[in-house]
């Protein structure tokens, strides 16, 4: 259950925290940025007492961004508030983006487009299945038009589609994969401000934050937000699709997104690859390939806490966290927060891999 605020945290303390948050926003450009409301915020923080007991500590918390509310929720909703806001500011009438067949980002983009009264064009990897399920079913229900291509042809298809839309008199706004640019990552700068405010409100300290990391915008925004709020816990992004061979490139990409984000919000800071901690040990068979790691994590959190993970992102990230706990990576007296980035609709496309 969400924490009850402790009595010793007074109304004056809460008002001070609120004013501090407003002051931080006013020092930057965040309040002036184009934004379209999509998410139900703040998302709750809950204790994972049963899981912590099962694993023998440390204390575990979870930040429920699976409950952001837009078409079954997820982390992309925070990013899309700024991306859709920017699209509307530019008088776009169509959102164009790309991803895997079971992309959570594409599902939430389709929902954001529907909410804002925009068309949505999705470029998905692979070939059209006989029967849509999981996120793909939701894409269709949400009114998106889907284009199937091989992964290597995706960028060319986006350019071709955008040109075609302009020739037809439309004004397309292209969202990068995962919504991972400066505008999108701004959603997670605010998310870290939200987390800091919540932790102050319940008088709690977090030593480590663990989350899935793939296209980079969530991790970049969290790291920028941590610097904005002077958060001193350690931030661990669990790589979902990058291995050690690509680590230098990926961490440079994270730094680039973070610097773009800082510039976008008017925050005077510079970030380097060394500012990012990425855990690369848990790729298993590769992106979207379910192994015992994901199966155990999904079943364990469901059966102990009644919380549903997805097989691609949060299942892998939670599997990594469980393994790190078993390896005594964290002290038993520390507090670890797992940031649930959503994705549960994809479960229904992976039935054969999970049973």
N, C-alpha and C positions, 0 to 999 in steps of 0.2 A: 504494500500500500504506500502511497506517497507519504513523505514525512510530515508530521505535525510540527509546526514551528515551536521551538522551545520558548518557554516563558521568559527566560532571561534575555532573549533578543527582543528589545522593546520597540514600540512604535517609532520612537526617535531614531533608533538604529536603522529601522527599515526606511524611514524617510531620508536618512543620511545616505544610505546605499542608493536609493532612487535618484537623489540629487547628483550623486557621483556619476551614475550612469548617464544622466542627462548632460552633465558637464563634459564627459568623455565624447559623447556624440556631437556636442556643440563645437568642440575643439577641432573636429574633422568635418567632413562634408556629408556624413551619413544621412542626416535629417533632410538634406536638400536633394538627395538622389531620387531618381524616378523609381517608384515601387508600387506594385499591385498586390493587394492583400490576398493571399491564398492559404496561409498556414494558420492553424489554431495553436497559439502560443500563450504562455510557455509550455513546452512539453514537460511532463512530470519526471521527477527523479524518484526511483524506488529502491528499496533494499532487496538484495538477493540473499536472504538469510539461509534458506534451505540449501542453495547451491554452495554458499560459503562453508556451511557446516559439512556438506558432503565432501568438499575438497580440503577441509582442514584449514580454512583461512586462505588469504587475508579477508578483511571485510570487503564485501562487494556491493557496489551500487550500479544502477543502470539508468541512463538518460534515454527516454523513450521517444526518439524521433521517428519511430514507426507510427506514432500517433499525431503526426502533423496534420492529418485530416483529409488531404486532397487525394481522392480516388484511392483510398486505403493507405495513404501516408507514405513517409520516407524522407530521406535527407534532401532529395532534389527539390522538394517544395520550398525550402528556405532559399535556395539558389534562384528558383524560378520567380520568386517575388520581385527580384531585381532585374532578371532577364526579361520577363514579360513587361515589367514597368518600362524598361528601356525600349522594348519593341513598340509599345504603345506611344511612347514619347516620339519615336521616329515614324509614327503613323503607319506602321506595318499592318498588313491584314492577314499574314500567314506566318506561322512558325515552322521552321524546317530544322530537323535534327536527325541524328543517327545513333545506332547502337546495335547490340546483339538482339536476337529474336525475342529474348525474355528481358529486355532492358527495362529496368525500373525507371530510369530517366525518361525514356520515351513514353512510358505509360503516364507519368506525372506531367510531362510536357503536353501530351494530348489533353489531359484534364485541365491544365492551366489555360490552354488555348480555348477549350470549351467555355470555361468560366469567363474569359475575357472577350468572348465573341469573335475569336480568330479562327481561321482555317489551320489545319495541322497536316504536315507532310512528314512521314517517317521513312528513313532509309535504313532498312534492317539487313543484317548479315544472313546469307543462306537462301533457302528456297521456301516457298509458301507451303505450310503443312496442310494436310487434308482437313484437319480439324483444329481450329485455333483454341488454345487453352492458356491458362495463367495470364501473364501480362498481355500477351497477344490478343486474347479475347477481349480484355479491357480496352486495348487500343482501338479495336473495331467498334465496341460499344460507345466509346467516347467520340467517335466520328472522325478519327484520323484516317488519312489515305496512306497505305503502306506500299513501299517500293522495295522489292527484294533484289539484292545484288551480292556478289562475292565480296568478302572483306577488302580485298585488294582494289576493288572498283568503287569503294564507298565515297572517297573524296571527290572523284570525278563525277559521280552521280549527283552529289550535292550541288556542285557547280552547274552541271547541266540542268538540273531541276530548277535551280534558282533563276537561271537565264530564261528557261521556258515560262516560269511564272511571271517574270517581268514582261516578256513578250505578250502574255495574255492580259496584261494590265494590272497585275497584282504587285504588292510591295512585300517581298519576303524578308524575314529576319532569321538569319541562320544562328542557331545555338550550337556551340561546340559539344562534342561528346561529353556526357556527364555534366553539362553546364559549367565546365571548369575553365573559367577565365576570371578576370578581375571583378566583373559585375556579379557573376554567380557566387564566387567565393566570399563576397561581402556578406552573404547570408550566414556564413559560419563565423565571421567576425562578430556579428550580432548574437549568434548562438553562444559564443564564449562569454560575451557580456551577460547574456541571460543566465548561463551556468554560474558565473561568479556571483550574480545577484541572488540566485537560489541558494547557493552554498552559504552565503552570508546570512540569508534568511533563516536557515536551519542550524546555523552555527557549526558547520562541518568543514573539514579539511580533506582534500583529495590529494594523494601522493602520485597517482598514475592515472592517465586516461588512455584507454585502448579502443581502437576503432578500425574499420575496414578502410583501405586506401587503394584507389584504382586510377581514375582519371585525374586525381590530384587536387581538385577544388576544395573538397571537404577538409583535407589535411592542411592545405595552404591557408584556408580561412581560419581554422582552429589555431594554427601557429601565429598568424597575425593577431588574432583576437587575444591570444595568451599574452602577447607583448603589450597590447593595448591595455589589458586589465591587470598587468603585473602578476599573472597566474604563475606560481612557482612549482606546480606539479610537472611530472615528466609525461610527454606526449608520445605515444607509440602507435604509428600507423602500420597495420598488418597488410602487407602487399598481397593483393588478390590475383594479380596477373603479371607481375614483374619479378625477375630473379636476380641473383647477385651479379650476373653478367651485365645486366642493364642498370645496376644500382646507381652508378655515377650519373648516367643520363637522366634517370628518373628523379633523383634528388635535385639536379639542376632544373628540371621542369617544375618541380615544386617551388623552388626558389623564384623562378620566373613568374609563376602565378601569384606567389606571395607579394612580390615587388609590384606587379601590375595592380594587385588588390590595394596595397598601401597607397599607391599613387591615386587610384580611383576614389578612395575615401578621404584623401588628404592627410594621411598619417605619415609623419616624417620618420621613416625607418627603412633600413635596407636588410635584405635577407640573403643568406648564402646556403649552399647545399648542406653545409655542416649544421645548420639550424634544424634539420629534420632527422628524426629517428624513424627508420623504416625497418620492420621485421620481415625478412625474406625467406624464412625457413619453412613456409607452410603452403607451397604451391601445389603439392601433390601431383596429380596428373595434368594440371593446367587449368586455365580459366573455365569455369562452369563444369568441371569434372568432379563429381561427388565421390568422396572416399570415406573411410571409417572416421576420419577426423570430423568431417561435417555431420555425418550421421549421428555420431555420439553427442556432439554439441547440441544439435537440434532436439534430439530426444531428451537429453538431460535437462535443458532449460524448460522444455515443454512439461515434462513430468514432475519437475521439482518446483517450478515457479509459475507455470501456466502462461509462459511467454513464448511466442512463435518467432523463430528465426527463419532466414531464407537459405537455400542451399549454395548460393554463389558467393555472397558477400558476408553477411553477418554470421552465417554458419561457420564459415572458414575463420573469421576473426575471433569468434567465441571459442572455436576449437583451439586456436593458437593460444588464447588466454588460459584456457583450462590446462593445456600442456605446460605453459610457462609457470603456472601455479604449482603443478605437480613437480616441476623441476626446481622449485624453491627460488624462482627468480625474484619474487616479492617477499618481503618480510611479513610474518604473521600479524604484526602490529600495524601494518600499513593499510590504507584504503585505496582500492582500485575502482575506478568508474569505467564501465563499458558503455560506449556510445552506440546505441542501437540505431542503425541508419535505415532500417525498414527492409522491404523486399519480399514479404511473405507471399504475395500472389504467385511468385515464381515456383513456390512449392508444388503447385498443382501440375506443373509441367515436368516435374521430376519424380513422379510417383514410383516408377520402376527402380529408381536409384535409392529410394528411401525406405522401401519395405522389404 
